[in-house]
Amino acid sequence: MHAVQEAGGLAVVLPAHGFGDDAHLLLDRLDGLLVSGGPDLDPATYGQERHPLLGPNIDRAADDYELRMLTAARERDLPVFAICRGLQALNVSRGGTLHQHIRNHRQTPPPHEPTHAVTVAADSLLHRLTSRRRLAVNTYHHQAIDRLGEGLEVIATAPDGTIEAVVDPSARFHLAVQWHAEVLTHRPEHATVMRALIDAAARPSGLSLAA
């Protein structure tokens, strides 16, 4: 919430619940959607059995609600910025799948300290926003994109090949990052990404940042 308001937006928290039929009614009242981090998604949402090392706090009702919100946002071309679990949920909402357990992507230093670099695709939305081909990021996840969802394009990767950022180039603003950008806004290259969501939310529909 602090990062959104610091970037010039007004944060409204939407509690996840078991009723997805109000997604469009809620989005009628919003200019953009930020999907934050959180626990692992239930692999049943993408047709797989649970890995033995899947996280303990699975909440299928919350998963289904978040996926319906993302689907509704896509139907409305509402600006979306997805962070960590949010990236994973965005991918699943597009028919993609996840690696349920990966190693070496949960740092011990404080979250505001970057611990590895990602390579950013030239001329991508993330490149244009940050003016960087390499970004120093934090890492707090043990799931990641496996099969890429429909309409998404990979625009950043970790040294081990883990997908770290995706974009929907056909949308007004659909950007997702695997790192926690909201606690890196003291670094200008990350603050500009958060501001981009606010700018897109304030921009009339039909104008795209992704192309």
N, C-alpha and C positions, 0 to 999 in steps of 0.2 A: 504494500500500500504506500509506503514511504517513497519508493522508487517511482511509482506512477505519479504521485503528487509532486515530487521533486522535478519531474519532467514536464509538469504543467497540466496534468490530467486530474480528474476527480475520481478517486477509486471507490467502487461500489462492490462489496463482497457478496457473491452469490453462493449460499450454502448448498452443497450437493444433497439431493434427496432422491427418493424413488419415483418421482413423477416427471417424466421427460416430456409430457405433452404441453408443458408451458414454455418450452424453449423459445418459440417465436414471440410469445407475449413478453417475455423478459427482454429479449434482444430488441424489441420495439423501443425500449427505453434506454438503450445503450448505443454508444458511438463506436465502440471497439471491444474486443474480448482478449483478456490476458489469461492464459491457462497455465497455472503455476506447477511447481514440483509437488511431490507427494509419494505415497507408497506405490508398490508395483501394481500394474494392471493384472486382472485375472486373465490368464492365457485362454480361458474359454471364450473371451471376447474375440479372439482371432483363431479359434478352432484347434487349440492345442491342449495337451495335458499339462499339469503342473510339474515344473522341475523341482527336485527335492530341496534346492536351496532358494526357492522363491521366497520373497519377503513375507513376514508373518501377518501384516495388516491389510489383507486383501478385502476389498469392499465392492462386490459386484454391482450393487445398486448405484453407488457413486460412479463407478466406471461407466455404466450404461447412461447415466445422466450426462456425464461429461462428453461422451461420444455423441449423444444427441445434440448437445449444445454446439459442438464443433460442426456437425452436419448442417445444422440450421444456420450457423454463421457462414458456411460455404454457400448455401443456397441464397443467402442475402448479400453475398460478397461483402460481409462485414470485416473490417480489419482485425486480424488475429496475430498475436504474438504468443508463442508457446515456449515454455521453459522446462527443461529436464523431462519429468514425467509428461508434461504438456506436449513436448515433441513426440514422445512415444504414443500418447493418445491420439494426436493428430495423424500419425502414420497409421494407426489401427483404424481410425475413422475412415481412412481412404482404402481399406482393404489390405493393408500391409501387416507384417508380422514382426515379432521382436526376438532378439536373443534374450532369453530369460535370466541368464547368469553369465556375466563377464567379469574378468579379474582386473585388478590394478586401475580401477577408475573411481576409487573412493579415497580421497586424500585425508591425511591427518593434520596438516596445517589449518589455520582458521579459514573460513570460506571466502573472506575478502582477499586472500592471497592466492594468486594464480600459481599453478603447479606444472602445467605443461602447455605447449603451443599447439594450435591447430592451423592447418593450411587452408586458406580461403581461395575459392575459385576466382580467377581473374574476371573482372567486369560483372561479377554477380552483385546482387542487391547488398549483401554483407560487405563486399569489397567497396562498393560505392559509399555506403554509410560510414565505414570506418577508415577508408583510405589505407587499409592494411591487407597484405597477402598472408601475413602471419599474425595471429592473435594469441596472447597469453590468457589462459582461461583456468577456472577452477574445475573440480570434478567430484561429483557426489552421486554416483549412480552405479548400479550393477545390472541394468538392462540397457539395451540399445537397439536401434533399427536393424532388422535382418532383411526381409523382403520389403522393398520400398513401395509405399502406397501410391495409388493412382493419382497422377497429376502433380506429383512432387518431384523436385530436382535437388540432388545433393550439391551443396555449395561450400561445405567445409568438412575436413576429416582430421582425425588424430593421427599421430605417427604409426599407430598399430592398425590403421584402417577403419577404426570406429567412425561411424557417421556422426558428425558433430553439429551440422546445421543443414536445414532444408528450406526450400521456398516453393510456393506455387506460383510460377511465372505468369499464369493466366489471371490471377486474383489481383484485386486492388492492393492488398497487403496481407500476405499469409507467410509469416516468417517463423521458424522454430529453431531453437538452439538447445544443445544438450547440457551446456553449462548454466550456472546460476548467475545470469547477467544482472539480476536485481541487486546483488550484493557487491558488484564490481563497478557501480556507477561513479565511484571516486576516480575511475580511470576514464578519460574523455572518450576513448574509442568504444567503451561499453555504454556510457551515458547517451551517446548519440543514437544507439540502437533503441533504447527505451523511448527517447524523444521521437523517433520515427513512428512508433505506434501512435503516439498522441497526435503527431502531424497528420498521419493517415486518417485517424478518426475525425479530425477537423476538416478534412478535405471532402468536397462533394463526391458522391459516387460517380463512377465512370472514369476517374483519373487514377492511374496505376503508378506505383513506385517500382514494381517488380520487373517491368520490361527493360 
